[in-house]
Amino acid sequence: MTSDETEARVASQLQQLENNEAILLMYLAGELSGEDRAEVEQLLASDAGLREEAARLSDVQGKVSQWLAHSDGSLPLVVSEAVAVRNVLRAAREWKLRGMPAAREPVKSKLLFPWWAYPSSAAAAILLCFLVWWGAQPDRNGPYLAVDTPPRVVDDRLTPDEMADRLQASIDLLDVADGEPLAVSQSGEDLWSSFAVAESEVTGQDEIR
Amino acid sequence: MTAEANLSTDVTTARGEEPGDVSDEALVARLKGGDIDAGEVLARRYFEPLMRYLQRLAGQQTAEELHQQTWVSVLDHLGKFEAAAAAGGFKAWLFRIATNKANDHWRSRSRERTAKEGLKLVKEEPLSDASFRLEGAEEEQKLKRAMERLPENQRQILMLRYYSDLKFVEIAQVLGCPLNTALGRVHKALIKLRQMMDE
């Protein structure tokens, strides 16, 4: 705030007072700013009527204060300080036992929703995140044998010839069981269909793929 | 050393402060935190002015009850009190609550008195109370009677000014009226007192 603004604000303090009586009361109470006080003193110096009014007000105020002080001296308090303070302390302890609800009130008032809404919302958010993450995962537990997935018994690390040997051994075993050998091509890739037939016979399934 | 001083010292020595040095706002902050001793310091600090103010407004018989009601109300609303926002600080807030309690009492007493007047059972304030009787000069007796004849709002503002020692600006806020209104009431009260004293 600039000095001009300050002066304007201080000046307006005096201007806000409606009449001379209000100004005098504020002056006598010492509640005017220095600048306003100086202005009032100038007025008092130049206006005898105002000076007289100020003296009357000051006199009445002084008499009232004097009377009250004298009266207080002869008028005992209705209750001793010890008793009154003890009663206040009792009320304070009860207030504390109640959990000082008034002291906690502002905290309560800051909550826009009931207290249980916050943990519920947090739990719902966590659940939602989990569902989104889970839905975005590749299908690990889908059909065991996908269209482009080799049969379970086939080891990708085996060469076609090794697979052929293994399949031939398996077929030999089946042949032993059935009593007649099967003709198997020498190529590993050509053995897929034979393998599928053989395994379906073992497992009883018509279609393994 | 009085009990108050002892308790005040208990509250303050840990911080190396004299009891009188601890501001109302600091004590209120401690009381908000559950420090009952801070509340005791406040209660002792304002016991006499508050009790005398209530005695003047409501009479001796109900001043103690109103004093207790005032402090209970202070505790109940302590969470809403903000020292920075309240003009005049805790003292103004305390006297505002006391004034409200006295006004409530005055209104209920007025209703009661109105009802009793119909039955010719009106009872005056205990002027015959020996402790309340003035034995001073005639001028003081006249002033006392004049004070009792003042309208309630004018008497209230005079008592508030004298016992709370608040500034007029703060008193206006305590009473919830403009500054000019408060000053007008004070001025009228003083003029009436002077006229009645001159009779």
Interface residues (C-beta under 8 A of the other chain):
Chain A: Q16 L17 E18 E21 A22 L25 M26 A29 E31 R56 L57 V60 Q61 K63 V64 S65 W67 L68 H70 S71 D72 S74 L75 P76 L77 V78 V79 E81 A82 A84 V85 N87 V88 L89 A91 A92 R93 W95 K96 M100 P101 A102 A103 R104 E105 P106
Chain B: A3 E4 L31 K32 G33 G34 I36 G39 E40 A43 R44 F47 E48 M51 R52 Q55 Q60 Q61 A63 E64 H67 Q68 W71 V72 L75 D76 H77 L78 G79 K80 S131 F132 L134 E135 G136 E139 E140 L143 K144 M147 L158 Y162 K167 F168 V169 L179 N180 L183 G184 V186 H187 L190 I191 L193 R194 M197
